[in-house]
Structures are given as structure tokens and as C-alpha cells.
Amino acid sequence: MPLVKSRMACTPHTMTHFNDRSKHLHSLAHTLRQVLVEDIGLRHGSSLLLAVSGGPDSMAMLHLMASLEPPLGLNLYAAYIDHGLRPGESPQEWQLVQAACSQLSISSTRIQVDARAEAARHKLSLEHAARELRYQALERLQLELSFQWLVLAHTADDQVEELLLRILRGGSRQALAGMRLCSGTRIRPLLLVHKNELLAYMDAYGYSYCHDSSNDDLSFLRNRIRHHLLPLLEQEYDAGVRRALLKCADTFAADEDLLGQLQEQAWNKTINTTMSVGADGSVQPKWVLNLPSFVQLHPALQRRVLERLLYTAQGKAVYEHIMALHKLVAFAVHGKELHLSQGLRALVDKDTLVFTFPWGKGATRRSCKAE
């Protein structure tokens, strides 16, 4: 699908504001500087890999970060990820990103991935596959460059949409805490800024950006939330729904920080990690859960410990598996075994629950069945 609306399509840059960037900072740049330094803890001379798609949010981030490069002594590098989904638009997006980076004296690169093949190979949604490949590619480049931070252009509006998406999918309290300003080496310095502020900034300086036609595709749930659900909630239920959702996320995030600390303590108290040799000769991790200590925990912490264990072992934690493990622990019949995904087994052994991959990781026979 071609770019829609001529005013949104990529056009030549207005370059008059690129020179002498450090002397006259825009109010958004001052806000961004405060977030980076005070909230995220960015140090002078930090190296940052910017994920730039060519859309208004990431292009605004590119220009704002460039304006902070001299005063903060930043080392910036931009990456454009081509998912192979929009061959009619991607070259124009990359051309825009490359031109802007050239004018800003910022190095840039394009990385191509195949989202359709990834989705088919792992039976994922196209959106999920694209996101996974995008982060993998960005983190590989970040490691290759030895850069400290990966900078993402998520905004307050993205946070609201993400929260509604997670609510509809039955997300946990942890999920409803939303995206964080800082998650490991990933930072989202625009997470408190609304899209209309960024658009006003782009228009004020005459900076160009592209419109991603996939954002209009209502087959994606996120787009239906953006174009249908959110306007409906604002018009028919509460005009301040965005603000209310952001307030909820902020509250949940504070609670999650405390629960995360308690979870760490509970993990150290109940879990012992060693190695074991499976029947196929492979050496795999083994997790031993101390049942007497585990049952003394609050149910909320029990769930979090089990969730973390499954994430650690399998890379995912399914609600039904957590509940099945709770049931296994409740009865704690010696020799009882639960078959989980990817070959993970949970076996009751006296006062412990032992998690292993007896046939190697990846075996899926009789998945999630108790014996």
C-alpha cells in the first residue's frame, strides 16, 4: 500500500535548524534532557543506538537527541530496520532517515529482516514476528558497536494503547505496569510525551517524516484500539481515559518495583539452580524448588516465583502452566510429574519440586500433562 495523504508522505528536509544545535534548545529537548539525566541516569559521553523508523515519533527523537549531542557529549548512531513487509515504502523511509542522519552528522545503517518467514517458521502473528526480529537486530548491533543504550521512540500514547492491549489479553499486574522509561539497556525517553507534542515540534521546524501504511491496517488489534476503541472510550465514556490509564500504569509500576524486590528475596530463599545430564547426554540447567519454604510465601509471590522460573527455563510463562504447577504443589504427591512445554518437566521429589529437561530442551511429548 502506498503512502497515504500527500502531507504525510516523505518530502525533502528543511535543513535551516540543523546548525548550532546546542545554543537554542526547544522546550521538548529540555524535557528530554531532564528525563535522560535525572530519571534514567545518563552520563556525559554516553553512547546511544537510536531505533529510527522514519515515522514522526522516531524522527522527532532523532532531531531532539541530535540537539542534545553537544551539551551532553553523546555518541549517537541510528538504525533503520526493514521488516520486508512494505517494499513500496521502506526505500523512501530509509532514504529519509539516511538523509537526516547525514545532515546531523550521525552514522546510520539499515538492517533487513524477514518478518513473514519468521512468523511462518514459529507460528507467530506478523506483528509479533516483526517486533521480535526488530529487537534482536537492534540488540545485535548494540552489542557489535559496544553501545551502552538502545533508545526507543515510544510515547505516552503508545503506552495507553499498550495498556489496553494487555488488558484485553488478560495481562498480569506486571504487564499492566506498562512500558518503563528504562528496561535494562533499553530506554524510552519520550514515554511521558504525547504524539501531538512531537508533531507540533516537527511542524514548527519543518522536519519531514513518513507515514507507515500498516498503521492503518485494522487487521492488527493495536490499530483497532488506536482508531476505534480509544476514540469510543473518549467520546462515550470518559474524555480523560488516556490520563486515567497512564495514572494506573504509574501506580502499578511503583507496586511492581516493591514486588520485584520481594520476588528476588523469595527466589533466593526457595530456588536452587544446578546442572543435570539428560537422557540424550545434553547438559541442562536444573531448578530445585524447596516446597516447605515455598508454601510459606504469599500466593502472589508463589505465582511470581513460578512465572520467573518458567520464563528462565522456557522463555515464556503460560497462565495455565502456572496454575497447573500450583495444583501440583498443593497436593505434593511424591513422584507426581508435570510435563510442560519445550521438554521441561516438574517432578515432586519428597520436599522439593525439581524442574529439568530430561530428554533435552525442545522435547514436547505429552506437554503440560500430569503423571
Buried (B, 14 or more C-beta within 10 A) or exposed (E): EEBEEEEBBBEEBEEEBBEEBEEEBBEBBEBBBEBBBEBBEBEEEBBBBBBBBBBBBBBBBBBBBBBBBEBBEBBBBBBBBBBBBBEEBBEBBBBBBBBBBEEBEBEBBBBEBBBBEBBEEEEBEBBBBBBBBBBBBBBEBBEEBEBBBBBBBBBBBBBBBBBBBBBEEEBBEBBBBBBBBBEEBBBBBBBBBBBEBBBEBBEEBEBBBBBBBBEEBEEBBBBBBBEEBBEEBEEEEEEEBBEEBBEBBBEBBEBBEEBEEBBEEBBEBBBEEEEBEBEBEBEBBBBBBBBEEBEEBEEEBBBBBBBBBBEBBBEEBBEEBBEBBEEBBEEBEEEBBBBBBBBBBBBBEEEBBBBBBBBBBEBEEEBBEBE
